[in-house]
Amino acid sequence: MVNVIWVMMAIIGIFFAMAHGTMDEVNEAVFKGAKEAVTISIGMISILVFWLGLMRIAEEAGLLAKLSNLCKPFVRRLFPEVPANHPAMGYIVSNMIANMFGLGNAATPMGIKAMEELKKLNGYKDEASRSMVTFLAINTSSITLIPATVISIRMTYGSAAPGDIIGTTLVASTISTIGAIFIDRYYYWKRVRKGGKRR
């Protein structure tokens, strides 16, 4: 569906530009956008490689394992129906840690694997389980300690202080995560009180 929307937007935009005689501006915007996309990608590669390298060092040194152990008691409370030693728990924790460091590209594969494992626990049903809804809410809001991707974009565009975003990002992402958890729990207990079946 998303692909259809993008194609329709492109077609409508082209016809609109042809009707108003602004195809030159459209062509300029297309090539300028392509150039900026490449520039941003190269800029992001450097900082993502740096942080992924640090995470690899932290993993080899056992720091990630210790951080995971610190997070697990909290994560168990968020996902009480997921067994403590289930693979889904490991993927969930890994996804949360990657998101904390603003490494969305690294977090995505972990998130997909977590959803796959949660779907197994849900018996491959089409309806999302409580854990799947909770994980989606937390993954979308996700507390971010170091927004590596945003810092990379700010550096690419010549920001004088690209790291200034860290404080506000931490506050905003913390508030959004707390809000997501409260909303998730509110609707869960609301459904339970109406006689819904716990999952």
DRENMITI-354760 format. One line per field, with one value per residue (C-alpha): residue in three letters; x, y, z; residue number from 1. Coordinates in Angstrom, 2 decimals, m for minus. Layout:
N
type <- (ala  ...)
xx <- (X  ...)
yy <- (Y  ...)
zz <- (Z  ...)
seq <- (NUM  ...)
// end
This chain:
199
type <- (met  val  asn  val  ile  trp  val  met  met  ala  ile  ile  gly  ile  phe  phe  ala  met  ala  his  gly  thr  met  asp  glu  val  asn  glu  ala  val  phe  lys  gly  ala  lys  glu  ala  val  thr  ile  ser  ile  gly  met  ile  ser  ile  leu  val  phe  trp  leu  gly  leu  met  arg  ile  ala  glu  glu  ala  gly  leu  leu  ala  lys  leu  ser  asn  leu  cys  lys  pro  phe  val  arg  arg  leu  phe  pro  glu  val  pro  ala  asn  his  pro  ala  met  gly  tyr  ile  val  ser  asn  met  ile  ala  asn  met  phe  gly  leu  gly  asn  ala  ala  thr  pro  met  gly  ile  lys  ala  met  glu  glu  leu  lys  lys  leu  asn  gly  tyr  lys  asp  glu  ala  ser  arg  ser  met  val  thr  phe  leu  ala  ile  asn  thr  ser  ser  ile  thr  leu  ile  pro  ala  thr  val  ile  ser  ile  arg  met  thr  tyr  gly  ser  ala  ala  pro  gly  asp  ile  ile  gly  thr  thr  leu  val  ala  ser  thr  ile  ser  thr  ile  gly  ala  ile  phe  ile  asp  arg  tyr  tyr  tyr  trp  lys  arg  val  arg  lys  gly  gly  lys  arg  arg)
xx <- (0.00  2.84  4.43  1.16  0.91  4.47  3.89  0.64  2.34  5.12  2.68  0.43  3.46  4.79  1.43  0.95  4.42  3.70  0.37  1.98  5.19  7.53  9.26  12.65  12.24  11.18  14.24  16.50  14.90  15.27  18.99  19.63  17.78  19.75  23.02  22.01  20.91  24.37  26.07  23.90  24.45  28.24  28.11  25.92  28.18  31.10  29.29  27.33  30.53  32.09  29.23  28.80  32.52  32.18  29.25  31.34  34.14  31.60  30.22  33.67  34.46  31.23  29.75  26.70  26.01  26.16  23.91  21.49  21.41  20.64  17.79  16.28  14.40  12.72  12.04  10.51  7.99  7.08  6.78  5.55  4.20  7.57  9.73  12.95  15.23  13.23  15.13  12.54  13.77  17.35  16.29  14.07  16.89  19.37  16.90  16.39  20.14  20.75  17.94  19.44  22.55  20.51  21.53  18.21  19.86  21.35  18.13  15.88  17.14  16.87  13.35  12.30  13.73  12.00  8.66  9.22  9.86  6.86  4.68  5.83  4.78  1.45  0.86  1.31  m2.06  m2.94  m3.98  m1.09  m0.43  m0.05  3.74  3.83  1.81  3.99  7.20  5.98  5.07  8.45  10.44  8.66  9.22  12.56  14.69  17.75  20.92  23.03  21.13  23.95  21.92  20.71  24.22  25.51  22.94  23.75  27.46  26.77  24.95  27.71  26.16  28.42  27.50  25.99  26.01  23.72  20.75  21.68  20.03  16.74  16.59  17.07  14.29  11.89  12.50  12.17  8.82  7.62  8.63  6.92  3.85  3.88  4.09  1.24  m0.99  m0.17  m1.00  m4.13  m5.68  m4.60  m6.25  m9.26  m9.72  m9.19  m11.79  m14.30  m13.89  m11.26  m8.95  m5.38  m2.63)
yy <- (0.00  2.39  1.74  2.60  5.86  6.87  6.04  8.02  11.01  10.93  10.65  13.42  15.63  15.12  15.83  18.90  20.18  19.56  21.39  24.42  24.43  23.77  20.60  22.35  22.94  19.30  18.01  20.28  19.11  15.44  15.70  17.93  15.48  12.54  14.35  15.22  11.62  10.35  13.03  12.19  8.45  8.86  11.08  8.56  5.65  7.15  7.72  4.46  2.49  4.29  3.47  m0.06  m0.55  0.69  m1.65  m4.53  m3.66  m3.42  m6.81  m8.44  m6.86  m8.20  m4.75  m5.43  m8.63  m6.71  m4.00  m6.67  m8.22  m4.80  m4.31  m7.80  m7.30  m4.21  m5.92  m8.94  m6.63  m5.19  m8.66  m10.93  m13.58  m14.07  m16.76  m15.33  m17.59  m17.38  m16.08  m13.30  m11.77  m11.59  m9.95  m7.47  m6.41  m6.15  m4.02  m1.69  m1.27  m0.49  2.07  3.64  4.43  5.77  2.88  2.31  0.33  m2.07  m2.23  m3.13  m6.72  m7.39  m5.99  m8.19  m11.28  m10.33  m10.04  m13.42  m15.06  m13.29  m14.52  m18.08  m17.60  m16.29  m19.47  m17.70  m15.98  m13.05  m10.98  m9.30  m10.51  m8.26  m8.64  m7.71  m4.54  m3.58  m4.19  m2.12  0.77  0.71  0.23  3.19  5.54  4.09  5.98  7.34  8.16  9.07  9.92  8.81  9.13  12.65  13.73  12.38  14.39  17.55  17.05  16.57  19.89  21.73  22.13  24.09  21.79  18.53  16.98  19.62  17.46  14.77  16.38  17.27  13.90  12.07  14.06  13.78  10.05  9.30  11.11  9.37  5.94  6.48  7.73  4.70  2.30  4.03  4.07  0.42  m0.61  1.55  m0.06  m3.53  m3.23  m1.54  m4.57  m6.96  m5.15  m5.49  m9.24  m9.70  m12.67  m11.99  m12.78)
zz <- (0.00  0.84  m2.55  m4.28  m2.32  m3.28  m6.96  m7.00  m5.34  m7.95  m10.87  m9.56  m8.93  m12.46  m14.10  m11.89  m12.87  m16.57  m16.32  m14.66  m16.71  m13.77  m14.98  m14.87  m11.14  m10.66  m12.52  m10.47  m7.24  m8.24  m8.98  m5.95  m3.71  m5.11  m4.46  m0.89  m0.26  m1.21  0.95  3.96  3.49  3.44  6.50  8.34  7.45  9.33  12.60  12.41  11.81  14.79  17.18  15.86  16.42  20.00  20.55  19.19  21.62  24.45  23.44  23.41  26.79  28.27  28.88  26.73  28.64  31.92  30.52  29.30  32.78  34.25  31.79  32.08  35.40  33.95  30.62  32.39  34.04  30.65  29.08  31.91  29.52  27.78  29.47  30.93  28.85  25.64  22.54  22.20  25.47  24.19  20.93  22.77  25.10  22.19  20.24  23.19  23.74  20.05  20.15  23.28  21.25  18.33  16.06  14.33  11.51  14.02  16.05  13.11  12.53  16.27  16.29  13.37  15.07  18.33  16.51  14.84  18.22  19.79  16.92  17.67  21.29  20.02  18.03  14.67  15.07  12.83  15.85  17.70  21.24  24.26  24.07  20.38  21.00  23.97  22.02  19.08  21.41  23.18  19.96  18.34  21.29  22.54  25.04  23.20  25.12  22.07  18.84  16.54  13.33  14.12  15.14  11.84  9.84  11.82  11.15  7.43  7.27  9.15  12.58  14.94  17.84  16.53  20.01  21.49  20.53  23.09  26.14  24.47  22.70  26.00  27.69  24.73  24.17  27.91  28.06  24.89  26.21  29.56  27.72  25.40  28.37  30.22  27.12  26.38  29.95  30.06  26.99  28.11  31.52  29.96  27.71  30.62  32.74  29.91  30.13  27.43  27.59  28.81  26.36)
seq <- (1  2  3  4  5  6  7  8  9  10  11  12  13  14  15  16  17  18  19  20  21  22  23  24  25  26  27  28  29  30  31  32  33  34  35  36  37  38  39  40  41  42  43  44  45  46  47  48  49  50  51  52  53  54  55  56  57  58  59  60  61  62  63  64  65  66  67  68  69  70  71  72  73  74  75  76  77  78  79  80  81  82  83  84  85  86  87  88  89  90  91  92  93  94  95  96  97  98  99  100  101  102  103  104  105  106  107  108  109  110  111  112  113  114  115  116  117  118  119  120  121  122  123  124  125  126  127  128  129  130  131  132  133  134  135  136  137  138  139  140  141  142  143  144  145  146  147  148  149  150  151  152  153  154  155  156  157  158  159  160  161  162  163  164  165  166  167  168  169  170  171  172  173  174  175  176  177  178  179  180  181  182  183  184  185  186  187  188  189  190  191  192  193  194  195  196  197  198  199)
// end
